Protein backbone atom coordinates (compact mmCIF):
# COMPACT_ATOMS: atom_id res chain seq x y z
CA UNK A 1 0.00 0.00 0.00
CA UNK A 2 2.92 2.36 0.66
CA UNK A 3 4.17 2.10 -2.92
CA UNK A 4 1.00 3.87 -4.07
CA UNK A 5 2.06 7.10 -2.37
CA UNK A 6 3.78 9.42 -4.87
CA UNK A 7 7.49 10.12 -4.60
CA UNK A 8 7.14 13.77 -3.63
CA UNK A 9 8.63 15.81 -0.76
CA UNK A 10 7.06 14.75 2.50
CA UNK A 11 5.86 11.41 1.15
CA UNK A 12 8.30 9.46 3.35
CA UNK A 13 6.92 11.15 6.47
CA UNK A 14 3.40 10.41 5.30
CA UNK A 15 4.31 6.77 4.67
CA UNK A 16 5.73 6.52 8.19
CA UNK A 17 2.55 8.03 9.63
CA UNK A 18 0.35 5.67 7.64
CA UNK A 19 2.49 2.75 8.80
CA UNK A 20 2.10 3.71 12.46
CA UNK A 21 -1.66 4.16 12.11
CA UNK A 22 -1.93 0.83 10.31
CA UNK A 23 0.11 -0.91 13.00
CA UNK A 24 -2.04 0.53 15.78
CA UNK A 25 -5.22 -0.43 13.90
CA UNK A 26 -4.02 -4.02 13.67
CA UNK A 27 -3.08 -4.19 17.38
CA UNK A 28 0.66 -3.98 16.81
CA UNK A 29 0.78 -6.20 13.73
CA UNK A 30 1.02 -4.14 10.51
CA UNK A 31 -0.93 -5.34 7.51
CA UNK A 32 1.14 -7.29 4.99
CA UNK A 33 4.12 -7.68 7.33
CA UNK A 34 7.04 -10.09 7.10
CA UNK A 35 7.95 -11.87 10.33
CA UNK A 36 11.64 -12.08 11.26
CA UNK A 37 13.27 -14.86 13.26
CA UNK A 38 16.94 -15.08 14.25
CA UNK A 39 17.90 -18.67 14.99
CA UNK A 40 21.48 -18.65 16.18
CA UNK A 41 20.29 -21.17 18.75
CA UNK A 42 17.12 -23.19 19.23
CA UNK A 43 14.44 -21.64 21.46
CA UNK A 44 14.66 -23.05 25.00
CA UNK A 45 12.09 -25.39 26.49
CA UNK A 46 11.49 -23.03 29.37
CA UNK A 47 12.91 -19.75 30.63
CA UNK A 48 11.55 -19.43 34.16
CA UNK A 49 11.63 -16.17 36.08
CA UNK A 50 15.14 -14.82 35.53
CA UNK A 51 15.37 -11.08 36.27
CA UNK A 52 18.95 -10.79 34.99
CA UNK A 53 18.11 -12.41 31.65
CA UNK A 54 15.05 -10.22 31.26
CA UNK A 55 17.08 -7.07 31.89
CA UNK A 56 19.96 -8.06 29.60
CA UNK A 57 17.77 -9.21 26.70
CA UNK A 58 15.01 -6.66 27.01
CA UNK A 59 12.45 -9.28 27.96
CA UNK A 60 11.93 -12.94 28.62
CA UNK A 61 13.27 -15.02 25.70
CA UNK A 62 10.76 -16.76 23.45
CA UNK A 63 10.30 -20.40 24.44
CA UNK A 64 9.97 -23.26 22.00
CA UNK A 65 6.25 -23.56 22.71
CA UNK A 66 5.70 -19.84 22.12
CA UNK A 67 7.72 -19.82 18.90
CA UNK A 68 5.94 -22.86 17.46
CA UNK A 69 2.50 -21.54 18.40
CA UNK A 70 3.27 -18.11 16.94
CA UNK A 71 4.39 -19.55 13.60
CA UNK A 72 1.23 -21.64 13.34
CA UNK A 73 -0.91 -18.57 14.19
CA UNK A 74 0.93 -16.50 11.62
CA UNK A 75 0.19 -19.06 8.91
CA UNK A 76 -3.53 -18.30 9.40
CA UNK A 77 -3.16 -14.55 10.07
CA UNK A 78 -4.14 -12.42 7.06
CA UNK A 79 -1.94 -9.59 8.35
CA UNK A 80 1.21 -11.72 7.97
CA UNK A 81 2.52 -12.04 4.41
CA UNK A 82 5.77 -13.97 4.86
CA UNK A 83 8.56 -15.26 7.09
CA UNK A 84 12.32 -14.77 6.89
CA UNK A 85 14.84 -16.30 9.26
CA UNK A 86 18.53 -16.57 9.74
CA UNK A 87 19.06 -20.26 10.48
CA UNK A 88 22.52 -20.73 11.92
CA UNK A 89 22.08 -23.12 14.84
CA UNK A 90 25.44 -24.48 15.92
CA UNK A 91 24.16 -27.21 18.24
CA UNK A 92 20.73 -28.35 19.34
CA UNK A 93 18.90 -31.55 20.24
CA UNK A 94 16.93 -33.01 17.32
CA UNK A 95 13.51 -33.15 19.00
CA UNK A 96 12.94 -29.40 19.49
CA UNK A 97 14.36 -28.65 16.03
CA UNK A 98 11.78 -31.04 14.59
CA UNK A 99 8.95 -29.23 16.38
CA UNK A 100 10.16 -25.91 15.02
CA UNK A 101 10.63 -27.37 11.55
CA UNK A 102 7.10 -28.77 11.53
CA UNK A 103 5.74 -25.28 12.24
CA UNK A 104 7.90 -23.69 9.52
CA UNK A 105 6.80 -26.33 7.01
CA UNK A 106 3.15 -25.61 7.81
CA UNK A 107 3.76 -21.90 7.26
CA UNK A 108 5.70 -22.50 4.03
CA UNK A 109 2.83 -24.55 2.65
CA UNK A 110 0.61 -21.46 2.54
CA UNK A 111 2.89 -18.40 2.53
CA UNK A 112 6.32 -17.33 1.25
CA UNK A 113 9.28 -18.08 3.51
CA UNK A 114 13.04 -17.77 3.17
CA UNK A 115 15.98 -19.07 5.21
CA UNK A 116 19.39 -17.46 4.99
CA UNK A 117 22.68 -17.82 6.81
CA UNK A 118 26.28 -16.76 6.61
CA UNK A 119 26.95 -20.49 6.84
CA UNK A 120 25.05 -23.61 7.86
CA UNK A 121 27.31 -24.99 10.60
CA UNK A 122 25.78 -28.42 11.03
CA UNK A 123 23.26 -31.00 9.89
CA UNK A 124 20.35 -29.78 12.00
CA UNK A 125 20.87 -26.18 10.93
CA UNK A 126 20.40 -27.07 7.28
CA UNK A 127 17.66 -29.60 8.15
CA UNK A 128 15.62 -26.77 9.66
CA UNK A 129 16.41 -24.37 6.80
CA UNK A 130 15.19 -26.88 4.23
CA UNK A 131 11.61 -26.41 5.49
CA UNK A 132 11.58 -22.85 4.09
CA UNK A 133 10.50 -22.26 0.50
CA UNK A 134 13.87 -20.79 -0.43
CA UNK A 135 17.29 -21.44 1.13
CA UNK A 136 20.07 -18.84 0.77
CA UNK A 137 23.68 -18.65 1.93
CA UNK A 138 26.50 -16.10 1.81
CA UNK A 139 29.22 -16.75 -0.81
CA UNK A 140 31.87 -17.76 1.73
CA UNK A 141 29.63 -20.11 3.70
CA UNK A 142 29.35 -23.89 3.65
CA UNK A 143 26.45 -26.30 3.99
CA UNK A 144 27.40 -28.53 6.89
CA UNK A 145 25.05 -31.40 6.12
CA UNK A 146 27.62 -33.85 7.43
CA UNK A 147 25.40 -36.43 9.11
CA UNK A 148 25.61 -37.51 12.74
CA UNK A 149 28.35 -38.78 15.01
CA UNK A 150 28.63 -39.51 18.69
CA UNK A 151 31.62 -40.12 20.88
CA UNK A 152 32.13 -41.18 24.45
CA UNK A 153 34.87 -40.58 26.99
CA UNK A 154 36.18 -43.40 29.16
CA UNK A 155 38.15 -42.78 32.34
CA UNK A 156 38.89 -46.28 33.63
CA UNK A 157 42.61 -46.26 32.83
CA UNK A 158 42.99 -42.73 34.16
CA UNK A 159 41.21 -43.66 37.38
CA UNK A 160 43.41 -46.75 37.74
CA UNK A 161 46.53 -44.61 37.40
CA UNK A 162 45.16 -42.14 39.90
CA UNK A 163 44.32 -44.84 42.42
CA UNK A 164 40.54 -44.45 42.19
CA UNK A 165 38.33 -47.53 42.03
CA UNK A 166 34.92 -47.39 40.32
CA UNK A 167 32.30 -49.59 41.97
CA UNK A 168 29.00 -49.47 40.07
CA UNK A 169 25.97 -51.65 39.63
CA UNK A 170 23.80 -51.39 36.51
CA UNK A 171 20.66 -53.22 35.48
CA UNK A 172 20.55 -53.66 31.73
CA UNK A 173 23.62 -54.26 29.57
CA UNK A 174 22.75 -51.13 27.57
CA UNK A 175 22.66 -48.93 30.68
CA UNK A 176 25.86 -47.05 29.93
CA UNK A 177 25.83 -44.11 32.35
CA UNK A 178 28.61 -45.61 34.48
CA UNK A 179 30.74 -46.70 31.50
CA UNK A 180 32.53 -43.39 31.80
CA UNK A 181 34.15 -44.75 34.94
CA UNK A 182 34.18 -48.51 34.39
CA UNK A 183 35.27 -48.97 30.75
CA UNK A 184 38.17 -47.98 28.51
CA UNK A 185 36.21 -48.22 25.23
CA UNK A 186 32.73 -48.91 23.90
CA UNK A 187 31.13 -52.15 25.03
CA UNK A 188 29.27 -53.94 22.23
CA UNK A 189 25.80 -53.09 23.65
CA UNK A 190 26.83 -49.44 24.13
CA UNK A 191 28.13 -49.24 20.54
CA UNK A 192 25.04 -50.98 19.18
CA UNK A 193 22.66 -48.57 20.90
CA UNK A 194 24.56 -45.43 19.90
CA UNK A 195 24.93 -46.64 16.31
CA UNK A 196 21.21 -47.28 15.95
CA UNK A 197 20.40 -43.95 17.57
CA UNK A 198 22.37 -41.84 15.10
CA UNK A 199 21.28 -43.99 12.15
CA UNK A 200 17.64 -43.36 13.03
CA UNK A 201 18.26 -39.61 13.26
CA UNK A 202 20.16 -39.64 9.97
CA UNK A 203 17.33 -41.40 8.15
CA UNK A 204 14.82 -38.91 9.54
CA UNK A 205 16.87 -35.97 8.25
CA UNK A 206 17.43 -37.52 4.82
CA UNK A 207 13.73 -38.22 4.37
CA UNK A 208 12.65 -34.73 5.44
CA UNK A 209 15.24 -32.87 3.34
CA UNK A 210 14.46 -35.06 0.33
CA UNK A 211 10.77 -34.25 0.60
CA UNK A 212 11.28 -30.49 1.06
CA UNK A 213 13.92 -30.10 -1.64
CA UNK A 214 12.35 -32.67 -3.99
CA UNK A 215 15.55 -34.70 -4.13
CA UNK A 216 16.46 -38.36 -3.82
CA UNK A 217 17.51 -39.51 -0.34
CA UNK A 218 20.42 -41.49 -1.72
CA UNK A 219 21.69 -38.41 -3.56
CA UNK A 220 21.54 -36.36 -0.36
CA UNK A 221 23.38 -39.11 1.51
CA UNK A 222 26.11 -39.02 -1.13
CA UNK A 223 26.40 -35.25 -0.73
CA UNK A 224 26.71 -35.70 3.04
CA UNK A 225 29.83 -37.81 2.48
CA UNK A 226 31.39 -34.79 0.74
CA UNK A 227 30.16 -32.15 3.17
CA UNK A 228 30.68 -29.48 4.30
CA UNK A 229 29.79 -28.28 0.81
CA UNK A 230 31.02 -25.08 -0.80
CA UNK A 231 28.50 -22.88 -2.59
CA UNK A 232 28.79 -24.34 -6.10
CA UNK A 233 28.48 -27.93 -4.91
CA UNK A 234 25.49 -27.00 -2.74
CA UNK A 235 23.77 -25.20 -5.62
CA UNK A 236 24.48 -28.03 -8.07
CA UNK A 237 23.25 -30.58 -5.54
CA UNK A 238 19.95 -28.75 -5.12
CA UNK A 239 20.48 -27.83 -1.48
CA UNK A 240 20.57 -24.05 -2.07
CA UNK A 241 18.36 -21.80 -4.16
CA UNK A 242 20.70 -18.86 -4.28
CA UNK A 243 23.97 -17.48 -2.96
CA UNK A 244 23.59 -13.96 -1.63
CA UNK A 245 23.89 -11.58 1.29
CA UNK A 246 21.41 -10.57 3.94
CA UNK A 247 20.22 -7.45 2.14
CA UNK A 248 19.59 -9.45 -1.02
CA UNK A 249 17.68 -12.10 0.92
CA UNK A 250 15.48 -9.42 2.49
CA UNK A 251 14.86 -7.89 -0.91
CA UNK A 252 13.86 -11.31 -2.19
CA UNK A 253 11.31 -11.97 0.56
CA UNK A 254 9.81 -8.55 -0.17
CA UNK A 255 9.41 -9.62 -3.79
CA UNK A 256 7.92 -12.96 -2.78
CA UNK A 257 5.19 -11.29 -0.70
CA UNK A 258 4.24 -9.03 -3.58
CA UNK A 259 6.19 -5.79 -3.24
CA UNK A 260 6.21 -4.26 -6.72
CA UNK A 261 9.35 -2.16 -6.76
CA UNK A 262 12.21 -2.38 -4.25
CA UNK A 263 14.78 0.16 -5.36
CA UNK A 264 18.40 -0.30 -4.16
CA UNK A 265 18.83 3.46 -4.47
CA UNK A 266 16.09 3.99 -1.88
CA UNK A 267 17.42 1.41 0.58
CA UNK A 268 16.31 -1.88 -0.94
CA UNK A 269 14.43 -4.01 1.57
CA UNK A 270 14.72 -1.18 4.10
CA UNK A 271 13.14 1.39 1.77
CA UNK A 272 9.78 3.00 2.55
CA UNK A 273 8.24 0.94 -0.26
CA UNK A 274 9.19 -2.37 1.37
CA UNK A 275 6.67 -4.37 3.38
CA UNK A 276 6.78 -3.77 7.13
CA UNK A 277 8.69 -6.28 9.26
CA UNK A 278 8.05 -7.59 12.74
CA UNK A 279 10.13 -9.84 14.98
CA UNK A 280 8.42 -13.13 15.75
CA UNK A 281 8.91 -12.50 19.48
CA UNK A 282 6.92 -9.25 19.23
CA UNK A 283 4.26 -10.96 17.16
CA UNK A 284 4.06 -13.87 19.62
CA UNK A 285 3.50 -11.61 22.60
CA UNK A 286 1.11 -9.35 20.74
CA UNK A 287 -1.13 -12.13 19.47
CA UNK A 288 -0.90 -14.76 22.19
CA UNK A 289 -3.66 -15.40 24.67
CA UNK A 290 -3.75 -12.90 27.51
CA UNK A 291 -5.16 -13.53 30.99
CA UNK A 292 -8.45 -11.78 31.62
CA UNK A 293 -10.75 -11.30 34.56
CA UNK A 294 -14.03 -13.18 35.02
CA UNK A 295 -16.90 -12.08 32.81
CA UNK A 296 -20.26 -13.81 33.29
CA UNK A 297 -21.29 -12.84 29.75
CA UNK A 298 -18.20 -14.41 28.15
CA UNK A 299 -18.21 -18.10 27.38
CA UNK A 300 -15.18 -19.60 29.11
CA UNK A 301 -12.89 -21.68 26.93
CA UNK A 302 -11.94 -25.15 28.14
CA UNK A 303 -8.50 -25.20 29.76
CA UNK A 304 -5.57 -27.51 29.06
CA UNK A 305 -2.84 -27.42 31.71
CA UNK A 306 0.76 -27.89 30.56
CA UNK A 307 3.00 -29.07 33.41
CA UNK A 308 6.62 -28.68 32.34
CA UNK A 309 9.29 -30.99 33.76
CA UNK A 310 12.68 -29.66 32.69
CA UNK A 311 16.09 -30.85 33.87
CA UNK A 312 17.43 -33.71 35.96
CA UNK A 313 14.90 -35.17 38.36
CA UNK A 314 15.73 -34.76 42.04
CA UNK A 315 13.94 -35.57 45.25
CA UNK A 316 12.26 -32.67 46.97
CA UNK A 317 12.07 -29.28 45.33
CA UNK A 318 13.99 -28.44 42.16
CA UNK A 319 14.51 -25.16 40.42
CA UNK A 320 16.65 -23.17 38.02
CA UNK A 321 20.37 -23.76 38.07
CA UNK A 322 23.16 -21.22 38.01
CA UNK A 323 26.12 -22.47 35.95
CA UNK A 324 28.78 -23.45 36.78
CA UNK A 325 27.25 -24.40 40.13
CA UNK A 326 24.50 -26.46 38.55
CA UNK A 327 21.85 -26.86 35.88
CA UNK A 328 18.09 -26.73 36.18
CA UNK A 329 16.47 -29.57 38.08
CA UNK A 330 12.93 -30.85 38.39
CA UNK A 331 11.94 -31.66 41.95
CA UNK A 332 9.63 -34.58 42.56
CA UNK A 333 7.68 -32.53 45.09
CA UNK A 334 7.49 -29.52 42.77
CA UNK A 335 6.12 -31.40 39.76
CA UNK A 336 3.79 -33.57 41.85
CA UNK A 337 2.38 -30.44 43.48
CA UNK A 338 1.90 -28.82 40.08
CA UNK A 339 -0.07 -31.87 38.92
CA UNK A 340 -2.25 -31.71 42.04
CA UNK A 341 -2.85 -28.01 41.57
CA UNK A 342 -3.84 -28.42 37.93
CA UNK A 343 -6.12 -31.38 38.70
CA UNK A 344 -7.80 -29.43 41.51
CA UNK A 345 -8.73 -26.63 39.11
CA UNK A 346 -12.27 -27.32 37.96
CA UNK A 347 -11.66 -25.44 34.71
CA UNK A 348 -8.86 -27.80 33.63
CA UNK A 349 -10.16 -30.41 31.20
CA UNK A 350 -6.89 -32.30 30.72
CA UNK A 351 -3.19 -32.11 31.56
CA UNK A 352 -0.19 -32.36 29.26
CA UNK A 353 2.98 -33.38 31.09
CA UNK A 354 5.82 -31.93 29.02
CA UNK A 355 8.99 -33.88 29.81
CA UNK A 356 12.50 -32.73 28.93
CA UNK A 357 14.70 -34.75 31.25
CA UNK A 358 17.49 -37.36 31.04
CA UNK A 359 16.29 -38.88 34.30
CA UNK A 360 17.69 -38.71 37.80
CA UNK A 361 16.55 -39.77 41.24
CA UNK A 362 14.57 -43.00 41.57
CA UNK A 363 12.49 -41.63 44.43
CA UNK A 364 11.86 -38.29 42.71
CA UNK A 365 10.77 -40.07 39.53
CA UNK A 366 8.52 -42.41 41.48
CA UNK A 367 6.89 -39.48 43.28
CA UNK A 368 5.94 -37.86 39.97
CA UNK A 369 4.79 -41.17 38.45
CA UNK A 370 2.50 -41.75 41.43
CA UNK A 371 0.91 -38.32 41.00
CA UNK A 372 0.34 -38.95 37.28
CA UNK A 373 -1.48 -42.19 38.13
CA UNK A 374 -3.53 -40.48 40.87
CA UNK A 375 -4.48 -37.66 38.51
CA UNK A 376 -5.78 -40.13 35.94
CA UNK A 377 -7.65 -42.09 38.60
CA UNK A 378 -9.25 -38.81 39.69
CA UNK A 379 -10.76 -38.36 36.25
CA UNK A 380 -8.36 -35.89 34.63
CA UNK A 381 -6.71 -37.20 31.45
CA UNK A 382 -2.91 -36.90 31.31
CA UNK A 383 -0.96 -36.90 28.05
CA UNK A 384 2.84 -37.07 28.17
CA UNK A 385 4.68 -34.91 25.63
CA UNK A 386 8.37 -35.74 25.24
CA UNK A 387 10.74 -32.94 24.26
CA UNK A 388 14.45 -33.22 23.51
CA UNK A 389 14.97 -36.13 25.88
CA UNK A 390 12.70 -38.19 28.10
CA UNK A 391 14.89 -41.11 29.02
CA UNK A 392 15.29 -43.27 32.10
CA UNK A 393 13.54 -41.31 34.87
CA UNK A 394 12.12 -39.10 32.12
CA UNK A 395 10.39 -42.17 30.71
CA UNK A 396 9.42 -43.36 34.19
CA UNK A 397 7.33 -40.23 34.86
CA UNK A 398 5.69 -40.54 31.42
CA UNK A 399 4.72 -44.21 31.42
CA UNK A 400 1.65 -43.73 33.63
CA UNK A 401 -0.01 -41.24 31.27
CA UNK A 402 -3.06 -42.01 29.12
CA UNK A 403 -0.86 -41.62 26.05
CA UNK A 404 2.72 -40.69 25.18
CA UNK A 405 3.59 -38.33 22.31
CA UNK A 406 7.23 -37.93 21.23
CA UNK A 407 9.09 -36.26 18.40
CA UNK A 408 10.72 -38.71 15.99
CA UNK A 409 14.11 -37.49 17.21
CA UNK A 410 13.32 -37.47 20.93
CA UNK A 411 15.83 -39.50 22.95
CA UNK A 412 13.85 -41.85 25.17
CA UNK A 413 13.79 -45.31 26.69
CA UNK A 414 16.82 -46.17 28.84
CA UNK A 415 14.67 -48.34 31.08
CA UNK A 416 17.27 -49.40 33.61
CA UNK A 417 19.00 -48.55 36.88
CA UNK A 418 22.55 -47.52 37.78
CA UNK A 419 24.20 -46.67 41.07
CA UNK A 420 27.62 -46.86 42.64
CA UNK A 421 30.53 -44.92 44.01
CA UNK A 422 34.16 -44.00 43.41
CA UNK A 423 36.61 -45.18 46.05
CA UNK A 424 39.56 -42.84 46.49
CA UNK A 425 41.37 -44.66 49.33
CA UNK A 426 44.45 -45.56 47.26
CA UNK A 427 44.73 -42.03 45.89
CA UNK A 428 44.58 -40.59 49.39
CA UNK A 429 47.25 -43.03 50.55
CA UNK A 430 49.54 -41.95 47.70
CA UNK A 431 49.04 -38.32 48.58
CA UNK A 432 49.58 -38.91 52.26
CA UNK A 433 46.04 -37.92 53.14
CA UNK A 434 44.84 -39.76 56.21
CA UNK A 435 41.21 -40.52 56.99
CA UNK A 436 39.34 -42.55 59.55
CA UNK A 437 35.75 -43.05 60.58
CA UNK A 438 33.56 -44.19 63.41
CA UNK A 439 30.12 -45.68 63.00
CA UNK A 440 27.22 -47.00 65.02
CA UNK A 441 26.14 -49.73 62.62
CA UNK A 442 27.70 -51.96 59.99
CA UNK A 443 26.49 -50.03 56.93
CA UNK A 444 26.52 -46.47 58.21
CA UNK A 445 29.52 -45.64 56.02
CA UNK A 446 28.63 -47.88 53.07
CA UNK A 447 28.66 -44.94 50.62
CA UNK A 448 31.89 -43.45 51.89
CA UNK A 449 34.58 -42.89 49.23
CA UNK A 450 37.17 -44.00 51.76
CA UNK A 451 36.51 -47.74 51.49
CA UNK A 452 35.08 -50.21 48.96
CA UNK A 453 31.81 -52.03 49.54
CA UNK A 454 32.04 -55.06 51.78
CA UNK A 455 30.67 -58.31 50.36
CA UNK A 456 27.49 -57.82 52.38
CA UNK A 457 27.10 -54.22 51.22
CA UNK A 458 27.69 -55.20 47.60
CA UNK A 459 25.04 -57.90 47.86
CA UNK A 460 22.61 -55.37 49.32
CA UNK A 461 23.27 -52.90 46.48
CA UNK A 462 22.75 -55.67 43.93
CA UNK A 463 19.46 -56.69 45.57
CA UNK A 464 18.16 -53.13 45.59
CA UNK A 465 19.11 -52.65 41.94
CA UNK A 466 17.22 -55.85 41.08
CA UNK A 467 14.15 -54.62 42.95
CA UNK A 468 14.13 -51.15 41.40
CA UNK A 469 14.63 -52.55 37.89
CA UNK A 470 11.85 -55.10 38.36
CA UNK A 471 9.51 -52.34 39.57
CA UNK A 472 10.45 -50.20 36.56
CA UNK A 473 9.77 -52.97 34.03
CA UNK A 474 6.51 -54.06 35.68
CA UNK A 475 5.21 -50.49 35.79
CA UNK A 476 6.11 -49.93 32.14
CA UNK A 477 4.22 -53.12 31.29
CA UNK A 478 1.16 -51.99 33.26
CA UNK A 479 1.22 -48.47 31.85
CA UNK A 480 1.79 -49.50 28.24
CA UNK A 481 -0.42 -52.58 28.14
CA UNK A 482 2.51 -54.89 27.41
CA UNK A 483 3.77 -58.09 28.97
CA UNK A 484 6.86 -58.04 31.16
CA UNK A 485 8.64 -60.10 28.51
CA UNK A 486 7.76 -57.57 25.80
CA UNK A 487 9.10 -54.71 27.93
CA UNK A 488 12.25 -56.64 28.82
CA UNK A 489 13.01 -57.05 25.11
CA UNK A 490 13.17 -53.26 24.60
CA UNK A 491 14.40 -52.28 28.07
CA UNK A 492 17.75 -53.34 29.58
CA UNK A 493 18.84 -49.69 29.66
CA UNK A 494 18.69 -49.15 25.90
CA UNK A 495 17.98 -45.68 24.48
CA UNK A 496 15.75 -45.21 21.45
CA UNK A 497 14.69 -42.36 19.21
CA UNK A 498 11.02 -41.47 19.42
CA UNK A 499 10.45 -43.09 16.03
CA UNK A 500 12.02 -46.38 17.12
CA UNK A 501 10.22 -46.23 20.47
CA UNK A 502 6.86 -45.94 18.72
CA UNK A 503 7.60 -49.06 16.67
CA UNK A 504 8.29 -50.91 19.94
CA UNK A 505 5.18 -49.81 21.81
CA UNK A 506 6.88 -47.34 24.14
CA UNK A 507 5.27 -44.31 22.46
CA UNK A 508 1.75 -43.86 21.06
CA UNK A 509 2.12 -41.03 18.55
CA UNK A 510 4.85 -38.97 16.89
CA UNK A 511 4.63 -35.21 17.20
CA UNK A 512 5.38 -32.23 19.38
CA UNK A 513 3.54 -30.37 22.10
CA UNK A 514 0.91 -29.19 19.63
CA UNK A 515 0.06 -32.82 18.82
CA UNK A 516 -0.07 -33.69 22.52
CA UNK A 517 -2.47 -30.80 23.22
CA UNK A 518 -4.74 -31.99 20.41
CA UNK A 519 -4.69 -35.48 21.90
CA UNK A 520 -5.49 -34.02 25.33
CA UNK A 521 -8.54 -32.25 23.88
CA UNK A 522 -9.87 -35.51 22.47
CA UNK A 523 -9.15 -37.33 25.74
CA UNK A 524 -11.20 -34.67 27.53
CA UNK A 525 -14.14 -35.16 25.16
CA UNK A 526 -13.50 -32.00 23.13
CA UNK A 527 -13.21 -31.63 19.39
CA UNK A 528 -9.63 -31.86 18.10
CA UNK A 529 -9.89 -28.33 16.68
CA UNK A 530 -11.64 -26.82 19.70
CA UNK A 531 -10.26 -23.53 20.96
CA UNK A 532 -8.77 -23.95 24.41
CA UNK A 533 -6.95 -21.90 26.98
CA UNK A 534 -3.41 -23.09 27.78
CA UNK A 535 -2.17 -22.62 31.34
CA UNK A 536 1.40 -23.44 32.36
CA UNK A 537 2.56 -25.06 35.60
CA UNK A 538 4.59 -24.70 37.82
CA UNK A 539 4.20 -20.93 37.95
CA UNK A 540 7.32 -18.87 37.24
CA UNK A 541 6.05 -15.32 37.04
CA UNK A 542 6.90 -12.46 39.38
CA UNK A 543 3.45 -12.80 40.92
CA UNK A 544 4.08 -16.48 41.65
CA UNK A 545 7.47 -15.60 43.10
CA UNK A 546 6.04 -13.06 45.53
CA UNK A 547 2.92 -14.98 46.51
CA UNK A 548 3.49 -16.74 49.86
CA UNK A 549 2.76 -20.42 50.38
CA UNK A 550 -0.06 -21.00 52.84
CA UNK A 551 0.12 -24.79 52.91
CA UNK A 552 0.81 -27.88 50.82
CA UNK A 553 -2.75 -27.90 49.51
CA UNK A 554 -2.97 -27.83 45.69
CA UNK A 555 -3.59 -24.10 45.27
CA UNK A 556 -0.25 -23.29 46.85
CA UNK A 557 1.85 -26.40 46.64
CA UNK A 558 3.84 -25.72 43.49
CA UNK A 559 4.79 -22.10 44.20
CA UNK A 560 8.49 -21.37 44.74
CA UNK A 561 9.80 -19.64 47.80
CA UNK A 562 9.35 -15.89 47.37
CA UNK A 563 12.84 -14.88 48.36
CA UNK A 564 14.43 -17.82 46.57
CA UNK A 565 12.79 -16.99 43.26
CA UNK A 566 13.41 -13.26 43.58
CA UNK A 567 17.12 -13.24 44.36
CA UNK A 568 18.08 -16.52 42.72
CA UNK A 569 18.80 -18.66 45.76
CA UNK A 570 20.40 -18.37 49.13
CA UNK A 571 24.03 -19.38 49.46
CA UNK A 572 22.88 -22.58 51.13
CA UNK A 573 20.47 -23.23 48.26
CA UNK A 574 23.20 -22.70 45.69
CA UNK A 575 25.49 -25.14 47.44
CA UNK A 576 22.68 -27.66 47.69
CA UNK A 577 21.96 -27.24 43.99
CA UNK A 578 25.64 -27.72 43.19
CA UNK A 579 25.68 -30.89 45.26
CA UNK A 580 22.65 -32.24 43.48
CA UNK A 581 24.23 -31.47 40.13
CA UNK A 582 27.39 -33.33 41.05
CA UNK A 583 25.31 -36.19 42.38
CA UNK A 584 23.47 -36.47 39.10
CA UNK A 585 26.46 -36.37 36.77
CA UNK A 586 29.81 -37.47 38.09
CA UNK A 587 29.41 -38.41 41.74
CA UNK A 588 27.05 -41.34 41.47
CA UNK A 589 28.57 -42.71 44.65
CA UNK A 590 26.55 -40.40 46.90
CA UNK A 591 24.13 -43.18 47.69
CA UNK A 592 21.06 -42.34 45.62
CA UNK A 593 19.81 -44.78 43.03
CA UNK A 594 19.30 -43.31 39.61
CA UNK A 595 17.34 -44.15 36.51
Secondary structure, DSSP 8 states (H G I E B T S, - for coil): -GGGS-SSTTHHHHHHHHHHHHHHHTTT--TTEEEEEEESS---S-----HHHHHHHTS----HHHHHHHHHHHHT-TTEEEEEEEE--SS--HHHHHHHHHHHHHHHTTSEEEEE-S-B-SHHHHHHHTTSSEEEE-TT--B------------HHHHHHHT-EEEEEEESTT--TTHHHH-SS--HHHHHHHHHHHHHHHHHHHHHHHHHHT--HHHHHHHHTT-SB-HHHHHHTTS-SEE--HHHHHHHHHHHTT-S---GGGTGGGSTTS--EEEHHHHHHHHS-------TTS---EEEEEEEEESEEESS--B---TTS---EEEHHHHHHHHHHHHH-TTEEEEEEEEEE--BBHHHHHHHHHHHHHHHHTT-EEEEEEEEEEETHHHHTTTTSSEEEE-TT-EEE---EEEEEEE-HHHHHHHT-------SSTTTTTT-TTS---HHHHHHHHHHHHHHHHHHHHHHHHHHT--HHHHHHH-TT-EEEHHHHHHTTS-SEE--HHHHHHHHHHHTT--TT--EEEEEES--SHHHHHS----SSHHHHT---HHHHHHS--HHHHHHHHHHHHHHHT-GGGS--B-
